[in-house]
Amino acid sequence: MTDQKSTADLRREQANERRAAIHRCGRCDPNGWLIIAGKAHRCDHGAKGNPA
C-alpha cells in the first residue's frame, strides 16, 4: 500500500511540475499546445530554444 501511495505522490508532483512549466511558458494554451498555421503542436516550453 505504501508503494502505491508513493507512486501516486510522485505522479502528483510530476503533474504539478508540468502545470507550473505550462504556466511559466506563456506561449501555449493551458493544456500545453501551440496552434501554428491552424495545426496543434505540443509546446516544449522553451526547452529547445526558439523553434523558428
Residue frames as a rotation matrix with the C-alpha (Angstrom) as fourth column:
MET 1
0.570 0.822 0.000 0.00
0.822 -0.570 0.000 0.00
0.000 0.000 -1.000 0.00
THR 2
0.420 -0.470 -0.776 2.84
0.163 -0.803 0.574 2.41
-0.893 -0.367 -0.261 0.75
ASP 3
-0.646 -0.657 0.388 4.33
0.479 0.047 0.877 1.74
-0.594 0.752 0.284 -2.71
GLN 4
-0.082 0.700 0.709 1.07
0.962 -0.130 0.239 2.80
0.260 0.702 -0.663 -4.34
LYS 5
0.791 0.372 -0.486 0.91
0.526 -0.819 0.230 5.92
-0.312 -0.438 -0.843 -2.24
SER 6
-0.020 -0.869 -0.494 4.47
0.132 -0.492 0.860 6.90
-0.991 -0.048 0.124 -3.05
THR 7
-0.662 -0.139 0.737 3.78
0.720 0.155 0.676 6.27
-0.208 0.978 -0.003 -6.75
ALA 8
0.369 0.877 0.308 0.65
0.903 -0.417 0.107 8.42
0.222 0.238 -0.945 -6.56
ASP 9
0.646 -0.202 -0.736 2.59
0.300 -0.820 0.488 11.15
-0.702 -0.536 -0.468 -4.77
LEU 10
-0.475 -0.878 0.064 5.31
0.340 -0.116 0.933 11.01
-0.812 0.465 0.353 -7.43
ARG 11
-0.398 0.403 0.824 2.76
0.904 0.019 0.427 11.30
0.156 0.915 -0.372 -10.24
ARG 12
0.690 0.687 -0.228 1.08
0.722 -0.677 0.144 14.22
-0.055 -0.264 -0.963 -8.47
GLU 13
0.254 -0.694 -0.674 4.42
0.186 -0.649 0.738 16.03
-0.949 -0.313 -0.036 -8.11
GLN 14
-0.699 -0.523 0.488 5.24
0.537 0.067 0.841 15.46
-0.473 0.850 0.234 -11.78
ALA 15
0.044 0.810 0.585 1.82
0.960 -0.197 0.201 16.78
0.278 0.553 -0.786 -12.82
ASN 16
0.758 0.201 -0.620 2.30
0.468 -0.830 0.304 19.87
-0.453 -0.521 -0.723 -10.66
GLU 17
-0.239 -0.926 -0.291 5.71
0.222 -0.344 0.912 20.46
-0.945 0.153 0.288 -12.28
ARG 18
-0.601 0.084 0.795 4.17
0.799 0.103 0.593 20.17
-0.032 0.991 -0.129 -15.79
ARG 19
0.497 0.860 0.117 1.39
0.853 -0.509 0.119 22.61
0.162 0.041 -0.986 -14.87
ALA 20
0.520 -0.383 -0.763 3.93
0.274 -0.771 0.574 25.07
-0.809 -0.508 -0.296 -13.46
ALA 21
-0.598 -0.777 0.197 6.05
0.403 -0.078 0.912 24.84
-0.693 0.625 0.360 -16.64
ILE 22
-0.246 0.607 0.756 2.98
0.934 -0.059 0.352 25.46
0.258 0.793 -0.552 -18.81
HIS 23
0.732 0.562 -0.385 2.01
0.663 -0.718 0.212 28.44
-0.158 -0.411 -0.898 -16.65
ARG 24
0.167 -0.772 -0.613 5.54
0.182 -0.587 0.789 29.95
-0.969 -0.243 0.042 -16.86
CYS 25
-0.412 -0.393 0.822 5.76
0.812 0.250 0.527 29.38
-0.413 0.885 0.216 -20.62
GLY 26
-0.174 0.442 -0.880 3.14
-0.056 -0.897 -0.439 31.89
-0.983 -0.027 0.180 -21.73
ARG 27
-0.757 -0.146 -0.637 3.21
-0.618 -0.156 0.770 30.69
-0.212 0.977 0.028 -25.37
CYS 28
-0.849 0.372 -0.375 0.89
0.108 0.817 0.566 27.70
0.517 0.440 -0.734 -25.16
ASP 29
0.090 0.956 0.280 -2.68
-0.505 -0.199 0.840 27.10
0.858 -0.217 0.465 -24.06
PRO 30
0.162 -0.006 0.987 -3.46
-0.986 0.045 0.162 25.65
-0.045 -0.999 0.001 -20.59
ASN 31
0.915 0.193 0.356 -3.12
-0.192 0.981 -0.037 22.11
-0.356 -0.035 0.934 -21.99
GLY 32
0.084 -0.990 0.117 0.41
-0.064 0.112 0.992 22.68
-0.994 -0.091 -0.054 -23.32
TRP 33
0.097 0.018 0.995 -0.41
0.911 0.401 -0.096 23.04
-0.400 0.916 0.023 -27.02
LEU 34
-0.538 -0.254 -0.804 0.57
-0.143 -0.912 0.384 25.70
-0.831 0.321 0.454 -29.58
ILE 35
0.526 0.659 0.537 -1.62
0.553 0.215 -0.805 26.44
-0.647 0.720 -0.251 -32.58
ILE 36
-0.391 -0.705 -0.592 0.57
-0.232 -0.547 0.804 27.28
-0.891 0.452 0.051 -35.58
ALA 37
-0.770 0.133 -0.624 -1.00
-0.637 -0.119 0.762 27.78
0.027 0.984 0.176 -39.01
GLY 38
0.152 0.983 -0.101 -4.17
-0.947 0.174 0.270 26.08
0.283 0.055 0.957 -37.81
LYS 39
0.365 -0.091 -0.927 -2.40
0.016 0.996 -0.091 22.94
0.931 0.018 0.365 -36.57
ALA 40
0.904 0.014 0.427 -1.76
-0.424 -0.097 0.900 21.89
0.054 -0.995 -0.082 -32.99
HIS 41
0.149 -0.916 -0.374 1.81
-0.013 0.376 -0.927 21.28
0.989 0.143 0.044 -31.83
ARG 42
0.715 0.009 -0.699 3.00
0.670 0.279 0.689 20.15
0.201 -0.960 0.193 -28.41
CYS 43
0.743 -0.431 0.512 4.82
-0.403 -0.899 -0.171 23.04
0.534 -0.079 -0.842 -26.73
ASP 44
0.218 -0.750 -0.624 8.34
0.644 0.591 -0.486 22.41
0.734 -0.296 0.612 -25.37
HIS 45
0.901 0.271 -0.339 8.01
0.434 -0.559 0.706 25.44
0.002 -0.784 -0.621 -23.05
GLY 46
0.804 -0.593 0.048 11.22
-0.559 -0.780 -0.280 26.98
0.203 0.199 -0.959 -24.38
ALA 47
0.666 -0.559 0.493 13.41
-0.070 0.612 0.788 23.96
-0.742 -0.560 0.368 -23.53
LYS 48
0.229 -0.564 0.794 14.86
0.882 0.466 0.076 23.78
-0.413 0.682 0.604 -27.07
GLY 49
-0.751 -0.455 -0.478 15.12
0.255 -0.868 0.425 27.50
-0.609 0.198 0.768 -27.63
ASN 50
-0.108 0.704 -0.702 13.25
-0.667 -0.574 -0.474 29.21
-0.737 0.417 0.532 -30.42
PRO 51
-0.021 0.122 0.992 11.71
0.366 0.924 -0.106 26.56
-0.930 0.361 -0.064 -32.72
ALA 52
0.908 0.406 -0.099 11.53
0.076 -0.394 -0.916 29.00
-0.411 0.824 -0.389 -35.66
